Amino acid sequence: MKEAAYTTLTVTVMVFFIIAGAAVFNAVFLFLGGGALIKSMLMSLPFGDWFVLSVMMFILFILGFFISWQGLLFIVVPIFLPVAAKLGFNPLWFGILICLNLQMSFLTPPFAYAIFFVKGASPPEINTWDIYRGVIPFVFLQAASVAVCILFPEIILWLPRVTLAGAGG
């Protein structure tokens, strides 16, 4: 019990350090005008709103290779959400797209948490490269689910709309 409590405390402290570091980075970045610069760069991209959305999702996907999902939430969301709102996208829909995109980071190295969980539970003869090759179809399936939710926003928005309508909202 003592070892489990210590391990839990260690992991919790690491997560809080990530959150604190991301919050400090984000505060300094936004204070120095980095957020405004990125927003203006995104808003000035050609080809319209959907291209800007695609660029934001691609940036999030690439950053998911190198930054944990907790850090990405604190760094990217405060920058991307106002851009998405200014483009007229539903904030709930955009937030769920971010969550779906971040799920891919669980499968993409080097922060591939799911790969390390599978490696820990697999027999010794299964090496990490076998697992890397095995997750490739799942990354494509996850990307396809993001694309389907972009093409058909009602997949995300139907249930909240029905639930809130039933609650008088």
N, C-alpha and C positions, 0 to 999 in steps of 0.2 A: 504494500500500500504506500509506503514511504517513497519507494522508487517511482511508482506511477504518479504520485503527487509532484515529485521533483521534476519528472519529465514533462508533465502538464504545465508546470510553472515555467520551465525553460522555454517551451514552445510558445506559450502565451506571451512571455517577455519578448521573444523574438518578433512575434507578430506586432506587438505594440511598438517596438523599435522601428519596424517598417512603417507603421502608421505615422509615428512621430516624425520620422525622417521625411516621409512623403509630404506631410503637412508643412514642415519647415521649408522643404524644397519648393512646394507649390506657393507658399506665401511669398518667398523671395522672388521666385520666377514671375509671379503675377505683379508684385510690387515694382519690379524692374521693367515691366511692360512686355514681358515675353508672351503672356496670354493674348494681349491685344495684337501683337505682331502675328502670332499664329492665326488668330481669328481673321485678321485682315488678309493674310495670305490665302487662307481657305476661301474666304468670301470673294477673292479676286480670281479664283480658278475659273477657267473657261468651261464650257459644255453644260452648265446648269447645275441645279440642285442635286440631282441624282449622282452626278459625277463627284460632287463635293462629298456626298454621303459615302460613295465608294472609296474615295481617298481616305476619309476618316476611318472607315472599317479596315482598310488595308494597313494604315499606320498602326491601328490598335492590334491587328494580327501580328505585324512585325515586332512591335514592342513587347508582345506577349512571349516572344522567344527569350527575352533578356530580363524582363522585369516581372516580378510576381504580380498576381492579379490584384492583391491588396494595394500595392503601390500604384498600379495603373488606375485603379478606381479613384485614388486621391489626386493623381497627377493629371490624367486625361479628361475625366468627366467635367471638372470645372471649366475646362477650355472648350471641349467639344459640345457640351450641352447648350450653351448660349448660341453657338453657331447653328446647331440643329433647330433650335427654337426660332431663330431669325429666318431660317430657310422654310419655316412653316411645318416642320415635322412634329408629330405628336411626341411629347416628352416620354410618356410611358412606353410607346413603341420603340423609341430610340434607346431607352434604357434597357429594354429587353434585348434589343440587337447587340448592345454592348455586352450584356451578360452571356449571350450565345457565343459571341466572338471570343470572350474571355475563356469560355469552356475549351476552346481550341488550344489555349495556352497550357492546359493540363496535359495535352498530348504532344506538344512540340518542345523539343530540347532547346536549351539546357534546363529550363524550369519545368520539366514535364513531370509533374507530381504523379500523375496516373501511371506513367512508365515505371517510376520508382516503386510505387505500391505493387504493381504487377511483378516487378523483378523480385521484390521481397517475398512474395507469395508463390513464386514459380519454383520448379525444381532446379537444382544446381546446374544441370546440363543446358538450360535455357540461358543464353547470354543476352546482354542488353541490346546488341545489334539486331537480334531476332525480334525483340519486342519493338524496336524502332521501326523495322520493316512492317511489323504487324499492325501498327497504329496508323499507317499511311491511309488505308481506306477509310478509317474512322475520321481522320482530319478532313478528307474530301466529303464525307457524309455530313460532318458538322458545317463545313462551308456551304454545302447544298442547303442545309436547313436555314442558315442565315439568308441565303439567296431567296428561298421560298418565302421566308417571313418578310423580306423586303418587297417581293412581288405581290404578296397577299397579306397586307397589314391586318386584315380582319382575323387572321389566325391568332394574333396577339391581342387584339383589341375587343374581340367579341365577348369573351367571358367577363372582363371588367365592366363593359358597357351593360351587359345583362344583369350582372350582380348589383351594380350601382343603381340601375333603373328600378330594380326590385326593392332597394333600400330607400327609395324616394329621392335618390341623388341624381 
